[in-house]
Amino acid sequence: MIKTLGNKENLVLLSSNYIGHLGYVFQNRAFVVPITYFYNDEQKNIICYSAKGHKINALRKNKSASLSVTDISSVNDWRSVLVQGTYIEEESSSAKALLHTFSLGVKDLILRKEMRDLDFISQFSSKIYIDDEPIVFTIRIDEITGRMRKF
């Protein structure tokens, strides 16, 4: 049976994971890429970061973004949430504070879910920045929907 998730169930799924798929549009084409994220319960938004590149260029032009998070146990046992939102590029001290919140939040999730204690952001993110600072951005949640199947 497929069931629609309520808002509380959507937020539980979103806040208990840190890997999702970011959707965005560039030149009338849809793109979906995996991304590490953190749901910031305090501000009710999603924190991400990235190097300059295709997705940042695209999101700067079209601020509509989506994030899909799925928890799959089997073909008959899964939960999925889809966030529709707006890209907001953060700057300066706000970006640094959000990156700190992101890092602590993801480290805590990994410790609770995987029983691994990590010291550095590089241990859970493959992004390496040599000359450029990371682009920190949030996704303001405009709508969130979810479904589940339990057979």
C-alpha positions as CSV (number, residue, x, y, z in Angstrom):
1,M,0.0,0.0,0.0
2,I,1.3,3.4,-1.0
3,K,0.6,6.1,1.6
4,T,1.1,9.9,1.6
5,L,3.4,11.0,4.4
6,G,2.3,13.8,6.8
7,N,4.5,16.9,7.4
8,K,6.0,15.4,10.6
9,E,6.9,12.2,8.8
10,N,8.4,14.2,5.9
11,L,10.6,16.2,8.3
12,V,11.7,13.0,10.1
13,L,12.9,11.5,6.9
14,L,14.6,14.7,5.7
15,S,16.3,15.3,9.0
16,S,17.5,11.7,9.5
17,N,19.5,11.6,6.2
18,Y,22.3,13.6,4.7
19,I,22.5,12.4,1.1
20,G,19.9,13.4,-1.4
21,H,19.5,14.3,-5.1
22,L,19.4,18.0,-6.0
23,G,17.3,18.9,-9.0
24,Y,17.7,22.1,-11.0
25,V,17.1,23.5,-14.5
26,F,19.7,24.8,-16.9
27,Q,18.9,25.9,-20.5
28,N,15.5,24.3,-20.4
29,R,17.0,20.9,-19.3
30,A,16.5,19.2,-16.0
31,F,19.5,18.0,-14.1
32,V,19.6,15.8,-11.0
33,V,22.9,15.3,-9.0
34,P,23.7,13.6,-5.7
35,I,24.5,16.0,-2.9
36,T,25.4,16.0,0.8
37,Y,22.9,18.2,2.7
38,F,21.8,19.1,6.2
39,Y,18.3,19.9,7.2
40,N,18.5,22.8,9.6
41,D,15.5,22.4,11.9
42,E,16.2,25.7,13.6
43,Q,15.8,27.7,10.4
44,K,13.6,25.2,8.6
45,N,15.8,25.1,5.5
46,I,18.4,22.9,3.8
47,I,22.1,23.7,3.9
48,C,24.4,22.6,1.1
49,Y,27.8,23.7,-0.3
50,S,29.6,23.2,-3.6
51,A,32.5,24.4,-5.7
52,K,31.8,26.8,-8.5
53,G,30.6,25.0,-11.5
54,H,27.6,23.8,-13.5
55,K,25.0,23.5,-10.7
56,I,26.0,26.8,-9.1
57,N,25.9,28.7,-12.4
58,A,22.5,27.1,-13.2
59,L,21.1,27.9,-9.8
60,R,22.2,31.5,-10.0
61,K,20.2,31.9,-13.2
62,N,17.1,29.9,-12.1
63,K,16.7,29.7,-8.4
64,S,14.1,26.9,-8.4
65,A,15.5,23.8,-6.8
66,S,14.3,20.5,-5.6
67,L,15.8,17.9,-3.2
68,S,14.7,14.2,-3.3
69,V,15.6,12.0,-0.3
70,T,14.7,8.3,-0.3
71,D,15.1,5.5,2.2
72,I,14.8,2.1,0.5
73,S,14.7,-1.2,2.4
74,S,13.2,-3.1,-0.5
75,V,10.9,-2.7,-3.5
76,N,8.0,-3.0,-1.1
77,D,9.4,-1.0,1.7
78,W,10.5,2.5,1.0
79,R,9.9,6.2,2.0
80,S,10.6,9.2,-0.2
81,V,10.3,12.9,0.3
82,L,10.5,15.7,-2.3
83,V,11.3,19.3,-1.4
84,Q,10.5,22.1,-3.8
85,G,12.3,25.3,-2.9
86,T,14.3,28.3,-3.7
87,Y,18.1,28.5,-3.9
88,I,19.7,31.2,-1.7
89,E,23.4,31.8,-1.9
90,E,24.9,32.7,1.4
91,E,27.8,35.1,1.9
92,S,30.6,36.0,4.3
93,S,30.1,35.3,8.0
94,S,26.6,33.8,7.4
95,A,28.1,31.3,5.0
96,K,30.8,30.3,7.5
97,A,28.3,29.9,10.3
98,L,26.1,27.7,8.1
99,L,29.0,25.6,6.9
100,H,29.9,25.0,10.6
101,T,26.2,24.0,11.3
102,F,26.3,21.8,8.2
103,S,29.5,20.1,9.3
104,L,28.4,19.4,12.9
105,G,25.0,18.2,11.8
106,V,26.3,15.8,9.2
107,K,29.0,14.5,11.6
108,D,26.3,13.9,14.2
109,L,24.1,12.0,11.7
110,I,27.0,9.8,10.6
111,L,27.8,9.0,14.3
112,R,24.2,8.1,15.1
113,K,23.5,6.2,11.9
114,E,26.8,4.6,11.0
115,M,28.6,4.6,14.4
116,R,31.6,6.4,12.8
117,D,33.1,9.5,14.5
118,L,34.6,11.9,11.9
119,D,36.9,14.8,12.6
120,F,36.9,16.7,9.3
121,I,34.4,17.7,6.6
122,S,36.7,16.0,4.1
123,Q,35.9,12.6,5.6
124,F,32.3,12.8,4.4
125,S,32.6,15.1,1.4
126,S,34.8,14.6,-1.6
127,K,34.9,18.3,-2.4
128,I,38.4,19.7,-2.1
129,Y,39.0,23.5,-2.3
130,I,42.4,24.7,-3.1
131,D,42.1,28.2,-4.3
132,D,38.4,28.9,-4.0
133,E,36.1,29.0,-1.0
134,P,33.1,26.8,-1.2
135,I,29.8,28.2,-2.2
136,V,27.4,27.8,0.7
137,F,23.8,27.9,-0.1
138,T,20.5,27.1,1.5
139,I,17.2,25.9,-0.1
140,R,14.2,27.7,1.3
141,I,11.5,25.1,1.5
142,D,8.4,26.2,-0.4
143,E,6.7,22.8,-0.4
144,I,7.4,19.3,0.9
145,T,5.7,16.1,0.0
146,G,6.3,12.5,0.7
147,R,5.2,9.0,0.1
148,M,5.9,5.6,1.5
149,R,5.2,2.0,0.6
150,K,5.0,-0.8,3.2
151,F,3.8,-4.1,1.9
